[in-house]
Amino acid sequence: MRLLLTALCCLCPVAAEAQWFLSTYTGVNYTRPSTISIDLPAQAIALDFLDVHYDAKPLKSPQYYGARLGRFFGGRGFGLEAEFLHLKTYARTDDSFRTVGTVQGLAVDAVIPMNTLVYRYNHTHGLNFLFANLVWRRALGSSPDRPRAALVIRGGAGPVRPGVDVVTPAMNVQGYQLAGWGQQIAGGVEWRLTGWLWVMAEYKLTHAAPEIDLAAGGRGEFDALTHNLAFGISLGK
């Protein structure tokens, strides 16, 4: 929450008729298949695993979750916000994928089980995003000053900090790293329950290509284009 407040204070000028809002949510996600690249100079390994599939396990601890803190300005149609999103990716290393590259100077181009060379390539403690978002909100219904529902669209970008869990026969890399930038675009609907309390449902598309440090100067990278469905509550007028 301290990160959310700091980011928002950097973004938000003082404005008349400003309105703060706070929301939190959970959900599910699906990350599209992509290439995982492993470069381990100390082991003379440089491989691309093509079309790797991922599991999300959003209900397994730590669960999928997110939080937002923001502010609407003027007529409450536009705003700025900071958003934290925690989702996970587990590469299906028990499956076989086409693998190309070199191992000990020998060329490789074959369909092999990924766990022959990589036991795990996961972000089990989150592919964590911190977004700075632009937000557009439109009241739905005949009472724009106190609507029963609202359409909300947002988009933004920010740093990615994955929780790394990569294991091979020669190394075990764990921990958090800063690993580039992520982006998102999202749209959803909010319904007023009572007073300042709202419920929300949202679809969001997120993207990142986190490049992580591995042992002895090694690097790992994959492309994470993720579909998300989020459900939660908001506080705001």
C-alpha positions as CSV (number, residue, x, y, z in Angstrom):
1,M,0.0,0.0,0.0
2,R,2.9,2.4,0.6
3,L,4.1,1.8,-3.0
4,L,0.6,2.7,-4.2
5,L,0.5,5.9,-2.2
6,T,3.9,7.0,-3.3
7,A,3.2,6.3,-7.0
8,L,-0.1,8.1,-6.9
9,C,1.3,11.2,-5.2
10,C,3.9,11.5,-8.0
11,L,1.1,11.3,-10.6
12,C,-1.7,13.4,-9.1
13,P,-1.8,17.2,-9.0
14,V,-4.1,19.0,-6.6
15,A,-7.4,19.6,-8.4
16,A,-10.9,20.9,-7.5
17,E,-13.7,18.4,-7.1
18,A,-11.3,15.5,-6.9
19,Q,-12.6,12.2,-5.7
20,W,-10.5,9.4,-4.2
21,F,-11.3,5.7,-4.7
22,L,-9.9,2.4,-3.4
23,S,-10.5,-1.1,-4.8
24,T,-9.3,-4.6,-4.3
25,Y,-9.9,-7.7,-6.3
26,T,-9.2,-11.4,-7.0
27,G,-9.6,-13.4,-10.2
28,V,-8.2,-15.9,-12.6
29,N,-5.7,-15.7,-15.5
30,Y,-4.5,-17.5,-18.6
31,T,-1.1,-16.9,-20.0
32,R,-0.7,-17.7,-23.7
33,P,1.9,-20.2,-24.8
34,S,5.3,-18.6,-25.7
35,T,9.0,-19.2,-26.0
36,I,11.2,-19.5,-22.9
37,S,14.9,-18.7,-23.6
38,I,17.7,-19.9,-21.3
39,D,21.3,-18.7,-21.7
40,L,23.8,-20.2,-19.3
41,P,27.3,-19.4,-20.5
42,A,29.0,-21.2,-17.6
43,Q,27.3,-24.4,-18.7
44,A,27.6,-23.7,-22.4
45,I,23.8,-23.9,-22.8
46,A,21.7,-21.5,-25.0
47,L,18.2,-22.8,-25.7
48,D,14.8,-21.7,-26.8
49,F,11.9,-23.8,-25.7
50,L,9.1,-23.1,-28.2
51,D,5.4,-22.8,-27.6
52,V,5.6,-23.5,-23.8
53,H,2.3,-23.8,-22.0
54,Y,1.6,-22.4,-18.6
55,D,-0.6,-23.0,-15.6
56,A,-1.9,-20.2,-13.4
57,K,-3.1,-21.8,-10.1
58,P,-4.8,-18.6,-9.1
59,L,-6.5,-20.2,-6.0
60,K,-3.3,-21.7,-4.7
61,S,-1.5,-19.6,-2.1
62,P,-0.4,-16.9,-2.7
63,Q,-3.6,-16.3,-4.6
64,Y,-4.3,-14.0,-7.5
65,Y,-5.0,-10.5,-6.2
66,G,-4.8,-6.8,-7.0
67,A,-5.4,-3.4,-5.4
68,R,-5.9,0.1,-6.8
69,L,-5.8,3.6,-5.3
70,G,-6.7,6.5,-7.5
71,R,-8.4,9.9,-7.9
72,F,-11.0,11.2,-10.4
73,F,-10.9,14.9,-11.3
74,G,-13.4,17.5,-12.5
75,G,-16.6,15.8,-13.6
76,R,-15.3,12.4,-12.4
77,G,-14.9,11.2,-16.0
78,F,-11.1,10.9,-16.0
79,G,-8.6,9.9,-13.3
80,L,-5.2,8.6,-12.4
81,E,-4.4,5.6,-10.3
82,A,-1.7,3.3,-9.0
83,E,-2.4,-0.5,-9.3
84,F,-0.6,-3.5,-7.9
85,L,-1.3,-6.9,-9.6
86,H,-0.1,-10.3,-8.5
87,L,-0.5,-13.2,-10.9
88,K,1.5,-16.4,-11.4
89,T,2.9,-18.5,-14.2
90,Y,4.0,-22.1,-14.0
91,A,5.7,-23.5,-17.1
92,R,4.6,-27.1,-17.8
93,T,8.1,-28.5,-17.8
94,D,6.8,-32.1,-17.7
95,D,5.6,-31.6,-21.3
96,S,7.6,-32.0,-24.5
97,F,8.4,-28.9,-26.6
98,R,10.4,-28.2,-29.7
99,T,13.8,-27.1,-28.4
100,V,16.4,-25.3,-30.5
101,G,19.9,-23.9,-29.6
102,T,23.2,-25.4,-28.4
103,V,24.4,-27.5,-25.5
104,Q,28.1,-27.9,-25.0
105,G,28.7,-26.6,-28.5
106,L,26.3,-29.2,-30.1
107,A,23.3,-28.0,-32.1
108,V,19.9,-29.0,-30.8
109,D,16.7,-29.0,-32.7
110,A,14.3,-31.6,-31.3
111,V,11.1,-32.2,-29.4
112,I,12.1,-33.2,-25.9
113,P,10.7,-33.0,-22.4
114,M,11.6,-29.6,-21.0
115,N,12.5,-31.1,-17.6
116,T,15.4,-32.9,-19.3
117,L,17.2,-29.6,-18.9
118,V,14.9,-27.3,-16.9
119,Y,13.1,-28.8,-13.9
120,R,11.1,-25.6,-13.1
121,Y,10.6,-22.2,-14.7
122,N,8.0,-20.5,-12.5
123,H,7.0,-17.2,-11.1
124,T,5.3,-18.8,-8.1
125,H,5.4,-15.7,-5.9
126,G,4.0,-13.6,-8.6
127,L,4.6,-12.0,-11.9
128,N,4.1,-8.7,-10.0
129,F,3.1,-5.5,-11.7
130,L,3.0,-1.9,-10.4
131,F,1.0,0.1,-12.9
132,A,0.4,3.8,-13.3
133,N,-3.0,4.0,-15.1
134,L,-5.1,6.5,-16.9
135,V,-8.8,5.8,-16.1
136,W,-12.0,6.8,-17.9
137,R,-15.4,6.3,-16.2
138,R,-18.9,6.8,-17.5
139,A,-22.0,6.7,-15.4
140,L,-24.7,4.3,-16.5
141,G,-28.3,5.2,-15.9
142,S,-30.5,8.3,-15.5
143,S,-28.7,9.8,-12.5
144,P,-25.1,10.7,-13.4
145,D,-24.5,12.4,-10.0
146,R,-25.3,9.2,-8.2
147,P,-25.3,6.3,-10.7
148,R,-26.3,2.8,-9.9
149,A,-23.6,1.5,-12.3
150,A,-20.6,2.7,-14.3
151,L,-18.4,1.6,-17.2
152,V,-14.7,1.9,-16.5
153,I,-11.8,1.6,-18.9
154,R,-8.1,1.9,-17.9
155,G,-4.7,1.4,-19.3
156,G,-1.2,1.9,-18.0
157,A,2.4,0.6,-17.7
158,G,5.0,0.1,-14.9
159,P,7.8,-2.0,-13.6
160,V,7.6,-5.8,-13.2
161,R,9.0,-7.6,-10.2
162,P,8.7,-11.4,-10.6
163,G,9.2,-13.9,-7.8
164,V,11.6,-16.3,-9.5
165,D,11.7,-20.1,-9.1
166,V,14.0,-21.6,-11.7
167,V,15.6,-25.0,-11.2
168,T,18.0,-26.9,-13.5
169,P,20.3,-29.8,-12.8
170,A,23.1,-27.3,-12.0
171,M,21.3,-24.4,-10.3
172,N,18.4,-23.3,-8.1
173,V,17.5,-19.6,-8.4
174,Q,14.9,-18.2,-6.0
175,G,13.9,-14.6,-5.0
176,Y,12.5,-11.4,-6.3
177,Q,14.0,-9.4,-9.2
178,L,13.2,-6.2,-11.1
179,A,12.7,-7.5,-14.7
180,G,11.6,-4.8,-17.1
181,W,8.3,-3.2,-17.8
182,G,4.7,-4.4,-18.2
183,Q,1.6,-2.9,-19.8
184,Q,-2.1,-3.4,-19.5
185,I,-5.5,-2.4,-20.9
186,A,-8.7,-3.2,-19.1
187,G,-12.4,-2.6,-19.1
188,G,-15.2,-3.5,-16.7
189,V,-18.4,-2.5,-15.0
190,E,-19.1,-1.4,-11.4
191,W,-22.4,-1.7,-9.6
192,R,-23.3,0.3,-6.5
193,L,-24.3,-1.8,-3.5
194,T,-24.9,1.0,-1.1
195,G,-23.5,4.4,-0.4
196,W,-19.8,4.3,-1.3
197,L,-19.6,0.5,-1.7
198,W,-19.4,-0.9,-5.2
199,V,-18.8,-4.4,-6.7
200,M,-16.8,-4.7,-9.9
201,A,-16.1,-7.2,-12.7
202,E,-13.3,-6.6,-15.2
203,Y,-11.4,-8.1,-18.1
204,K,-7.8,-7.1,-18.4
205,L,-5.0,-7.9,-20.9
206,T,-1.5,-7.7,-19.4
207,H,1.9,-8.1,-21.1
208,A,5.4,-8.4,-19.9
209,A,8.7,-10.0,-21.1
210,P,10.6,-10.4,-17.9
211,E,14.3,-11.0,-18.3
212,I,15.7,-12.5,-15.2
213,D,19.2,-13.1,-13.8
214,L,20.3,-16.7,-13.4
215,A,23.5,-18.2,-11.9
216,A,27.0,-17.3,-13.1
217,G,25.9,-14.6,-15.5
218,G,23.0,-16.6,-17.0
219,R,19.8,-15.1,-18.3
220,G,16.2,-16.3,-18.7
221,E,13.4,-14.7,-20.6
222,F,9.8,-15.4,-21.7
223,D,6.9,-13.5,-23.1
224,A,3.8,-13.3,-20.9
225,L,0.6,-12.2,-22.7
226,T,-2.1,-12.8,-20.1
227,H,-5.9,-12.7,-20.1
228,N,-7.4,-11.8,-16.7
229,L,-10.9,-11.9,-15.2
230,A,-11.1,-9.9,-12.0
231,F,-13.9,-9.5,-9.4
232,G,-13.8,-7.3,-6.4
233,I,-15.1,-4.3,-4.4
234,S,-14.5,-0.6,-4.6
235,L,-15.0,2.4,-2.2
236,G,-15.8,5.7,-3.8
237,K,-18.7,8.0,-4.8
